[in-house]
Every structure is written in C-alpha cells, then in structure tokens.
Amino acid sequence: MISSFRRLVSVYDRLEHLWEHKRTERAIANLLIAAFLGSLVLIELARQGWLPRELALLPSKSHYYAINVAFSMLLGIEVIGLVFTLAHSVSDSVGKQFEILSLILLRNSFKEFVYFQEPLVWDEASEPVLHILSNAAGAILIFILLGFYYRMQRHRAITQSPGAAADFIASKKVVALLLLLIVGGIGTFQGYCFLSGRQSYDFFSIFYTVLVFSDVLLVLISLRYSSGYPVLFRNSAFALATVAIRLALTAPPYINVLLGVGAMVFAIGIIVAYNRFETSEPKPVIPH
C-alpha cells in the first residue's frame, strides 16, 4: 500500500516537472497561436462556402468566435495549472480558482461579440454591450482584489512535524493526480461531443463541481494532521467559496458578477480573520 502511494506521488512529480518545463510552456503558446489562427481560417472558409459541411466544426461563422476558441483552450490550460497548485498550498489554489474565474468573465465578454454582425449594427449590439461591460467590470474587480488576497497570505504549516507535513503534501499530490485524471476524462468527452456534433455540458461548471468535492476531501485529510479550529474553519470556508464560484458560472448576466466578486471578498475575509486568529491565539502553556 505504501509503495503504491509513493509510486503515485512519483508519477505526480514527473508530470509536474514536465508541465513546468520551459519547452512545455513554448509548446502550449504555439498551440494557442495555431488554434487561434486556424479558427480564423476555418471561419473565413465557412463564410465563403469553401469548406465542406462535414468539416465545418465551428458553430459560428463570426470571426469573433476564434477568440472564444483561443480563450477556452487557455482556460483549460489554466485549469491544469490549478490542479498542480493544489498540491502546494490550499490558499494559493483558491487564488488560482479566482484567476480562472476572472478569465472566464473576460471570455464571456468576448463571447458576446459573436452576436454582433459584421459590420457592427448598434441596435442589435446594445444588450450584448451591457453584458460585456458587466463581465469586464467583474473581471477587473476580481483582478484587483486578488492583489490584496495574495499580499495578505502568510503561509504556515498546519503541523510542526516534518514527517507529518511531508505526508500531508504527498496526500495532496495523490488527490491532485486523481483530479488530473478526471479533468482529462471531462476534456476528452467534451472533445468527442464537439467533433461528433453532440450537445455537451460546460466544461468549467463540471470542473468546479468536482473541485468542490476535492476541497472537502482535502479538509477531511487535513484533520489527520491538524484538528485546530482556525485551519479547519479556513479550509472549510474556502470550499464554500468554491461553491460560490460554481454558482457564478451558471448564473445569468449581472448575477454572475455579483456572485464572483462576493466570493472574492468572502475569501479575503477568510484570510483576514485567519491571520488575526492565529496571531491572537494564546500559546499553549507547558506545565512544569
């Protein structure tokens, strides 16, 4: 059992090393560029009627849809980065969740351009413009609040035992590896639905739903190494913030921004309260 556990941790370490390699970063950037330019070419071919019907995979003939394709792929890559962050710091992984939410709001702004005619007709664009402004305002507010969130971080180990801390990190790596497999499965299914023309569910809504359960699992795992009230409350509250993000992803325009920004403020409140609780908590008295 122990050898299998260590083998899983080793697999995770190799994958993380590969993911953070400079060569991988360049390959990802090249892939995004190719996807964006390729989408533009396919859209133009479809608009001119030069693309066979069976090859017309993109659901829209608006050039703006190429931005949606590129942003969706970028967000998928950020999701993988979030999974790797999960093994290092719970608070940093929560921050990464809000980074992805802010990018999703920006993507939603670009998605509204799909409804614009080319050339632009203002009478048909007035409502989408309001949605664009709402999503963009929410994204920039979360971006600003994230600066305060990261600045207030005070990373502290939940246990003073080096062995227990190493075991906890190893447990988080196994959970992250399982999450990677789930993300890969969801992405593969979404790709199959896209290529076969079948209706599919929103990738990020499904991912954040899975993330809620993984956050709760990490809370329960952390109890093996620390049952202190501040750590328990902080991690449980972070799981609630993930639920709020999940709701924001499916909420209608304007409500989604309120939920997202509200969740970000809630996460900052958690950090402020946790830091003050830790500094004001009385030290244990060692009897003589």
DRENFI-489112 format. One line per field, with one value per residue (C-alpha): residue number from 0; z, y, x; residue in three letters. Coordinates in steps of 0.2 Angstrom, whole numbers, always signed. Layout:
N
k: NUM/...
pz: Z/...
py: Y/...
px: X/...
r: ALA/...
REM end
This chain:
288
k: 0/1/2/3/4/5/6/7/8/9/10/11/12/13/14/15/16/17/18/19/20/21/22/23/24/25/26/27/28/29/30/31/32/33/34/35/36/37/38/39/40/41/42/43/44/45/46/47/48/49/50/51/52/53/54/55/56/57/58/59/60/61/62/63/64/65/66/67/68/69/70/71/72/73/74/75/76/77/78/79/80/81/82/83/84/85/86/87/88/89/90/91/92/93/94/95/96/97/98/99/100/101/102/103/104/105/106/107/108/109/110/111/112/113/114/115/116/117/118/119/120/121/122/123/124/125/126/127/128/129/130/131/132/133/134/135/136/137/138/139/140/141/142/143/144/145/146/147/148/149/150/151/152/153/154/155/156/157/158/159/160/161/162/163/164/165/166/167/168/169/170/171/172/173/174/175/176/177/178/179/180/181/182/183/184/185/186/187/188/189/190/191/192/193/194/195/196/197/198/199/200/201/202/203/204/205/206/207/208/209/210/211/212/213/214/215/216/217/218/219/220/221/222/223/224/225/226/227/228/229/230/231/232/233/234/235/236/237/238/239/240/241/242/243/244/245/246/247/248/249/250/251/252/253/254/255/256/257/258/259/260/261/262/263/264/265/266/267/268/269/270/271/272/273/274/275/276/277/278/279/280/281/282/283/284/285/286/287
pz: +0/+5/-11/-22/-13/-16/-34/-37/-29/-40/-56/-50/-48/-65/-73/-63/-69/-87/-85/-78/-91/-102/-118/-112/-110/-128/-135/-126/-133/-150/-149/-144/-158/-171/-164/-165/-182/-188/-181/-191/-207/-204/-201/-216/-227/-220/-223/-241/-243/-247/-233/-234/-222/-213/-209/-203/-185/-178/-173/-178/-193/-184/-184/-165/-162/-164/-149/-139/-145/-140/-123/-120/-123/-112/-98/-100/-98/-83/-75/-76/-68/-54/-51/-49/-37/-26/-20/-14/-5/-2/-1/-17/-26/-21/-28/-44/-44/-44/-58/-69/-64/-69/-86/-89/-86/-99/-111/-108/-114/-130/-132/-133/-149/-158/-158/-167/-186/-197/-199/-182/-181/-164/-162/-161/-150/-136/-124/-128/-124/-107/-104/-110/-98/-83/-86/-89/-73/-63/-71/-66/-49/-45/-53/-41/-26/-30/-27/-9/-7/-11/-2/+14/+13/+27/+23/+39/+40/+48/+58/+66/+62/+46/+43/+45/+34/+21/+22/+20/+5/-3/+1/-8/-23/-24/-24/-37/-48/-47/-51/-66/-72/-70/-79/-94/-94/-95/-108/-119/-118/-122/-137/-143/-141/-151/-165/-166/-166/-150/-136/-122/-104/-99/-95/-82/-72/-72/-66/-52/-46/-45/-37/-23/-18/-19/-7/+5/+4/+7/+23/+29/+25/+34/+50/+51/+53/+62/+71/+76/+74/+63/+50/+50/+48/+34/+23/+25/+21/+6/+0/+2/-9/-22/-22/-24/-40/-46/-44/-53/-68/-71/-65/-78/-83/-69/-55/-60/-57/-40/-35/-41/-33/-17/-17/-19/-5/+6/+3/+8/+24/+27/+26/+37/+50/+49/+51/+66/+74/+73/+80/+94/+99/+116/+116/+125/+142/+146/+164/+175
py: +0/+12/+8/+11/+28/+33/+27/+39/+53/+50/+50/+67/+74/+69/+76/+92/+94/+91/+104/+117/+115/+129/+118/+114/+132/+136/+122/+127/+145/+139/+128/+143/+153/+139/+136/+155/+157/+140/+145/+162/+152/+140/+153/+163/+147/+143/+161/+160/+142/+134/+122/+105/+104/+89/+99/+115/+110/+128/+133/+151/+160/+176/+179/+184/+165/+162/+172/+161/+146/+153/+158/+142/+132/+145/+142/+123/+125/+136/+123/+110/+123/+125/+106/+107/+122/+112/+101/+115/+127/+127/+146/+148/+135/+146/+161/+152/+147/+166/+169/+157/+165/+182/+175/+166/+183/+190/+176/+179/+197/+191/+178/+192/+198/+183/+191/+206/+207/+212/+226/+231/+237/+246/+242/+224/+226/+237/+222/+212/+228/+229/+211/+214/+229/+219/+204/+215/+225/+209/+203/+218/+219/+201/+205/+220/+210/+196/+208/+211/+192/+187/+201/+195/+177/+170/+153/+142/+123/+115/+104/+106/+88/+87/+69/+74/+89/+78/+65/+79/+86/+68/+66/+82/+76/+60/+70/+82/+67/+60/+77/+77/+61/+67/+84/+73/+62/+78/+86/+70/+68/+87/+85/+69/+79/+93/+83/+72/+87/+81/+93/+94/+102/+117/+110/+123/+121/+102/+105/+117/+104/+91/+104/+107/+88/+88/+103/+94/+79/+89/+97/+79/+74/+89/+83/+68/+81/+96/+97/+115/+126/+140/+128/+118/+134/+142/+126/+123/+141/+140/+125/+137/+150/+137/+133/+152/+152/+136/+146/+161/+150/+146/+162/+174/+190/+203/+190/+180/+195/+199/+181/+181/+197/+192/+176/+185/+197/+182/+174/+189/+190/+172/+177/+192/+183/+168/+179/+188/+172/+165/+180/+182/+164/+161/+150/+133/+133/+119/+113/+112
px: +0/+14/+24/+9/+6/+24/+23/+8/+17/+32/+21/+14/+31/+36/+21/+23/+41/+36/+22/+33/+47/+51/+49/+31/+27/+33/+23/+7/+10/+12/-3/-14/-7/-11/-28/-32/-26/-33/-50/-50/-45/-59/-72/-67/-68/-85/-91/-86/-94/-77/-77/-86/-101/-93/-78/-87/-85/-86/-104/-102/-97/-92/-73/-75/-78/-60/-56/-68/-59/-42/-48/-57/-41/-31/-43/-41/-23/-25/-36/-22/-10/-23/-23/-4/-5/-17/-3/+7/-5/-23/-24/-14/-26/-41/-32/-29/-48/-52/-39/-48/-65/-59/-53/-69/-78/-66/-70/-89/-86/-78/-92/-104/-96/-102/-119/-113/-115/-100/-101/-107/-125/-128/-147/-143/-127/-134/-139/-123/-113/-121/-116/-98/-97/-103/-92/-77/-80/-82/-65/-56/-63/-58/-41/-38/-45/-33/-19/-25/-28/-10/-2/-11/-5/+5/+9/+11/+12/-3/+9/+26/+31/+42/+36/+18/+20/+28/+14/+1/+9/+10/-9/-12/-2/-12/-28/-21/-16/-34/-41/-29/-37/-54/-50/-43/-59/-70/-60/-59/-78/-81/-69/-79/-96/-89/-82/-97/-109/-117/-123/-111/-111/-100/-83/-79/-95/-92/-74/-79/-92/-78/-67/-80/-79/-60/-59/-70/-59/-44/-52/-55/-37/-30/-39/-26/-13/-21/-38/-35/-51/-43/-36/-52/-63/-52/-51/-70/-74/-63/-73/-89/-80/-78/-97/-100/-88/-98/-114/-107/-103/-121/-129/-137/-128/-125/-129/-114/-103/-111/-108/-90/-85/-94/-85/-68/-72/-78/-61/-52/-62/-57/-38/-40/-49/-37/-22/-29/-35/-18/-9/-21/-22/-15/+1/-1/+5/+18/+16/+32
r: MET/ILE/SER/SER/PHE/ARG/ARG/LEU/VAL/SER/VAL/TYR/ASP/ARG/LEU/GLU/HIS/LEU/TRP/GLU/HIS/LYS/ARG/THR/GLU/ARG/ALA/ILE/ALA/ASN/LEU/LEU/ILE/ALA/ALA/PHE/LEU/GLY/SER/LEU/VAL/LEU/ILE/GLU/LEU/ALA/ARG/GLN/GLY/TRP/LEU/PRO/ARG/GLU/LEU/ALA/LEU/LEU/PRO/SER/LYS/SER/HIS/TYR/TYR/ALA/ILE/ASN/VAL/ALA/PHE/SER/MET/LEU/LEU/GLY/ILE/GLU/VAL/ILE/GLY/LEU/VAL/PHE/THR/LEU/ALA/HIS/SER/VAL/SER/ASP/SER/VAL/GLY/LYS/GLN/PHE/GLU/ILE/LEU/SER/LEU/ILE/LEU/LEU/ARG/ASN/SER/PHE/LYS/GLU/PHE/VAL/TYR/PHE/GLN/GLU/PRO/LEU/VAL/TRP/ASP/GLU/ALA/SER/GLU/PRO/VAL/LEU/HIS/ILE/LEU/SER/ASN/ALA/ALA/GLY/ALA/ILE/LEU/ILE/PHE/ILE/LEU/LEU/GLY/PHE/TYR/TYR/ARG/MET/GLN/ARG/HIS/ARG/ALA/ILE/THR/GLN/SER/PRO/GLY/ALA/ALA/ALA/ASP/PHE/ILE/ALA/SER/LYS/LYS/VAL/VAL/ALA/LEU/LEU/LEU/LEU/LEU/ILE/VAL/GLY/GLY/ILE/GLY/THR/PHE/GLN/GLY/TYR/CYS/PHE/LEU/SER/GLY/ARG/GLN/SER/TYR/ASP/PHE/PHE/SER/ILE/PHE/TYR/THR/VAL/LEU/VAL/PHE/SER/ASP/VAL/LEU/LEU/VAL/LEU/ILE/SER/LEU/ARG/TYR/SER/SER/GLY/TYR/PRO/VAL/LEU/PHE/ARG/ASN/SER/ALA/PHE/ALA/LEU/ALA/THR/VAL/ALA/ILE/ARG/LEU/ALA/LEU/THR/ALA/PRO/PRO/TYR/ILE/ASN/VAL/LEU/LEU/GLY/VAL/GLY/ALA/MET/VAL/PHE/ALA/ILE/GLY/ILE/ILE/VAL/ALA/TYR/ASN/ARG/PHE/GLU/THR/SER/GLU/PRO/LYS/PRO/VAL/ILE/PRO/HIS
REM end
